[in-house]
Amino acid sequence: MVISRKQEPPKCDIFINDAKLKQQDKFKYLGTIITIDGRNNNEIAARIAQAKTNFQRIRAVLTNKHISIQTRKRVLQSYIEPYLLYGCEAWTISKQTAAKLEATEMWFLRRMLRISWTEKKSNETVLIEANSRRSLIKTIRKRQATFLGHVMRREKLEHLITTEKLDGKRDRGKQREK
């Protein structure tokens, strides 16, 4: 696979024992989806889907009215959020991605409180009812800052890439969001 910003990625021919390897558009490496354009939209969508699937597996506990909402939120944080946030330290979060993640957070709270979409309750009302605040984006930003601290202390290849002390020229035009 060749990771490139160009619309049409360059072709790469690799042969092993006279057999040509097929060039891939995306693949899963250590549980993370890596795509040809280097973006992580597919990865975040897959993480959201996986977290929702796992939520449904233990919904009997998470939607049980006999268990306090604080306990159910702790169960959510312990069993569901790790699936959602795996690898989030390397994510680039755009406004659209942040909106999807916040919507997922609200989806969890609405299901836990058994609030149907037909009730037309605002997100603020749901947060008050759950005695909660939106914390998912803050958690991701905190993890990213912690990871950046580790990278900056190491002073190896990751440090060089992060501080942009590499030889070469920058591409023309507006630079991609980092």
C-alpha positions in Angstrom: 0.0 0.0 0.0 1.2 3.5 -0.8 -0.1 6.3 1.4 -0.5 9.5 -0.7 -2.5 12.7 -0.7 -3.0 12.5 -4.5 -6.3 11.5 -6.0 -4.8 8.7 -7.9 -2.2 7.0 -5.7 1.1 5.9 -7.4 1.4 2.3 -8.5 3.9 0.2 -6.6 5.1 -3.1 -7.9 6.6 -5.4 -5.3 7.7 -9.0 -6.2 8.4 -11.9 -3.9 9.7 -15.1 -5.6 8.5 -13.8 -9.0 5.0 -13.3 -7.6 3.6 -9.7 -7.7 1.9 -8.5 -4.5 -1.5 -6.9 -4.9 -1.7 -3.2 -3.9 -4.3 -2.6 -1.2 -6.5 0.5 -0.7 -6.9 -0.2 3.1 -5.9 -2.8 5.6 -6.2 -3.5 9.3 -3.0 -3.3 11.3 -3.0 -4.0 15.1 -6.8 -3.4 15.1 -6.6 0.0 13.3 -7.7 0.6 9.8 -5.1 2.3 7.6 -6.3 3.8 4.4 -4.6 4.9 1.2 -5.2 8.6 1.8 -3.9 8.5 5.4 -7.1 9.7 6.9 -8.9 8.1 9.8 -12.6 8.6 8.9 -13.1 4.9 8.2 -11.4 4.0 11.5 -13.5 6.2 13.6 -16.7 5.0 11.9 -15.7 1.4 12.6 -14.9 2.2 16.2 -18.3 3.8 16.7 -20.0 0.8 15.1 -18.0 -1.6 17.3 -18.8 0.4 20.5 -22.6 0.4 19.6 -22.5 -3.3 19.0 -20.9 -4.0 22.4 -23.4 -1.6 24.0 -26.2 -3.7 22.6 -24.5 -6.9 24.0 -24.8 -5.6 27.6 -27.8 -3.4 27.2 -29.6 -5.4 29.9 -27.2 -3.9 32.4 -26.9 -0.5 30.9 -30.6 0.1 30.6 -31.6 -1.4 33.9 -33.6 1.1 35.9 -32.8 -0.7 39.2 -29.2 0.3 38.8 -28.3 3.9 39.4 -27.3 6.0 36.4 -23.9 6.7 38.0 -23.1 3.0 38.1 -24.4 2.5 34.6 -22.1 5.3 33.4 -19.2 3.7 35.1 -20.0 0.4 33.4 -20.2 2.3 30.0 -16.8 4.0 30.7 -15.2 0.7 31.7 -16.6 -1.7 29.1 -17.7 0.4 26.0 -15.4 3.4 25.9 -12.2 1.3 25.5 -13.6 -0.1 22.2 -14.5 3.4 21.0 -11.3 5.1 22.0 -8.7 2.4 20.9 -6.0 4.2 19.0 -7.6 7.7 19.4 -4.2 9.2 20.2 -3.4 9.1 16.5 -6.8 10.5 15.2 -7.2 13.8 13.5 -10.5 15.1 14.7 -12.3 17.5 12.3 -15.6 19.2 13.1 -17.6 16.5 11.4 -15.8 13.8 13.2 -16.2 15.6 16.6 -20.0 15.9 15.8 -20.2 12.1 15.1 -18.4 11.3 18.3 -20.6 13.6 20.4 -23.7 12.1 18.7 -22.4 8.7 19.7 -22.0 9.9 23.3 -25.5 11.1 23.3 -26.7 7.9 21.7 -25.3 6.0 24.7 -27.0 8.3 27.2 -30.3 8.2 25.5 -30.3 4.4 25.4 -29.3 4.2 29.0 -32.1 6.5 30.1 -34.5 4.8 27.6 -35.4 8.1 25.9 -37.0 7.5 22.5 -36.3 9.9 19.6 -40.0 10.5 19.4 -39.9 12.2 22.8 -38.0 15.1 21.2 -35.9 15.9 24.2 -32.9 18.2 23.6 -29.4 17.0 24.3 -29.1 19.5 27.2 -32.2 18.0 28.8 -30.8 14.5 28.5 -27.5 15.6 30.0 -29.3 17.2 32.9 -31.4 14.1 33.4 -28.3 11.9 33.3 -26.4 14.3 35.6 -23.6 14.3 33.1 -21.5 16.5 30.8 -20.1 15.8 27.4 -16.6 14.4 28.1 -15.7 12.2 25.1 -13.8 14.8 23.1 -12.0 16.1 26.2 -10.9 12.5 27.0 -9.6 12.1 23.4 -7.7 15.4 23.6 -6.2 14.5 26.9 -5.0 11.1 25.6 -3.5 12.9 22.5 -1.7 15.3 24.7 -0.3 12.5 26.9 0.8 10.6 23.8 2.5 13.7 22.3 4.4 14.2 25.6 5.8 10.6 25.2 6.7 11.3 21.6 8.5 14.5 22.4 10.5 13.0 25.2 11.9 10.1 23.1 13.7 12.2 20.5 13.7 9.4 17.8 12.0 9.2 14.4 8.6 10.1 15.8 10.1 13.3 17.4 11.6 14.3 14.0 8.4 13.8 12.2 6.3 15.7 14.8 8.7 18.7 14.8 9.0 18.6 11.0 12.8 18.5 11.0 12.9 16.4 7.9 14.7 17.2 4.6 12.6 18.1 1.6 10.0 20.5 0.5 6.5 21.1 1.6 3.7 20.6 -0.9 2.1 23.6 -2.6 -1.2 25.0 -1.4 -3.0 24.8 1.9 -1.4 22.3 4.3 -3.6 19.5 5.7 -4.8 19.7 9.2 -2.5 18.0 11.7 
